[in-house]
């Protein structure tokens, strides 16, 4: 065996893990590193959404208390979201630096605004909130005020009136027949 082949086989044996336990340990370390990166990315997304949430605070402070259309909050999950109301939310784009303001409709999801800048998204959310409040006002004006419910007393059934009339007619005919039979005698 030549010396070049000997060093080559020695290098190959050193590159390969000697034991399965060592290979599993190395795989676990790599998986933990990847998981750590994913957690760091998710934490960065949540932090950026919290910055936007803080920027939206003055807008939501102006909404009257009796308007209960909006339920703002950050949801944790696979993709964190800043919910504006039941159908609209802000999430981070694929590059995790761009804000995407979307609305779910019955025809699918539509993108209302998309930007790297918080101010642009705040402006888009402000326009959205204003439109929703106008829609609410129109819905309240268009629907008539509820009328008080009047409970009527149940009417007596007309069946008994019919039976009483039938009996009175039968008695009258019987009386007439009796009167006619007595007259013939």
ChimeraX attribute file (.defattr): number of C-alpha atoms within 10 A of each C-alpha:
attribute: neighborCount
match mode: 1-to-1
recipient: residues
	/A:1	5
	/A:2	6
	/A:3	8
	/A:4	9
	/A:5	10
	/A:6	10
	/A:7	11
	/A:8	11
	/A:9	12
	/A:10	11
	/A:11	11
	/A:12	10
	/A:13	11
	/A:14	10
	/A:15	9
	/A:16	10
	/A:17	13
	/A:18	10
	/A:19	8
	/A:20	9
	/A:21	10
	/A:22	12
	/A:23	13
	/A:24	12
	/A:25	11
	/A:26	13
	/A:27	12
	/A:28	12
	/A:29	12
	/A:30	12
	/A:31	12
	/A:32	12
	/A:33	12
	/A:34	12
	/A:35	12
	/A:36	12
	/A:37	12
	/A:38	13
	/A:39	12
	/A:40	12
	/A:41	13
	/A:42	19
	/A:43	14
	/A:44	15
	/A:45	22
	/A:46	21
	/A:47	13
	/A:48	20
	/A:49	24
	/A:50	16
	/A:51	12
	/A:52	19
	/A:53	21
	/A:54	11
	/A:55	15
	/A:56	20
	/A:57	12
	/A:58	10
	/A:59	14
	/A:60	17
	/A:61	9
	/A:62	8
	/A:63	15
	/A:64	8
	/A:65	8
	/A:66	6
	/A:67	9
	/A:68	10
	/A:69	14
	/A:70	17
	/A:71	11
	/A:72	17
	/A:73	15
	/A:74	17
	/A:75	13
	/A:76	12
	/A:77	8
	/A:78	8
	/A:79	12
	/A:80	18
	/A:81	22
	/A:82	23
	/A:83	21
	/A:84	24
	/A:85	16
	/A:86	12
	/A:87	12
	/A:88	23
	/A:89	21
	/A:90	25
	/A:91	23
	/A:92	24
	/A:93	16
	/A:94	9
	/A:95	7
	/A:96	14
	/A:97	14
	/A:98	17
	/A:99	24
	/A:100	20
	/A:101	25
	/A:102	20
	/A:103	19
	/A:104	13
	/A:105	10
	/A:106	5
	/A:107	6
	/A:108	7
	/A:109	12
	/A:110	12
	/A:111	13
	/A:112	16
	/A:113	17
	/A:114	19
	/A:115	15
	/A:116	14
	/A:117	12
	/A:118	19
	/A:119	13
	/A:120	14
	/A:121	22
	/A:122	19
	/A:123	14
	/A:124	16
	/A:125	22
	/A:126	15
	/A:127	12
	/A:128	16
	/A:129	19
	/A:130	13
	/A:131	12
	/A:132	15
	/A:133	17
	/A:134	12
	/A:135	12
	/A:136	14
	/A:137	11
	/A:138	11
	/A:139	11
	/A:140	11
	/A:141	10
	/A:142	9
	/A:143	8
	/A:144	8
	/A:145	8
	/A:146	6
	/A:147	6
	/A:148	6
	/A:149	6
	/A:150	6
	/A:151	6
	/A:152	6
	/A:153	6
	/A:154	6
	/A:155	6
	/A:156	8
	/A:157	8
	/A:158	8
	/A:159	9
	/A:160	10
	/A:161	11
	/A:162	11
	/A:163	11
	/A:164	11
	/A:165	12
	/A:166	12
	/A:167	12
	/A:168	12
	/A:169	12
	/A:170	12
	/A:171	12
	/A:172	12
	/A:173	12
	/A:174	12
	/A:175	12
	/A:176	12
	/A:177	12
	/A:178	11
	/A:179	11
	/A:180	11
	/A:181	10
	/A:182	9
	/A:183	8
	/A:184	6
	/A:185	5
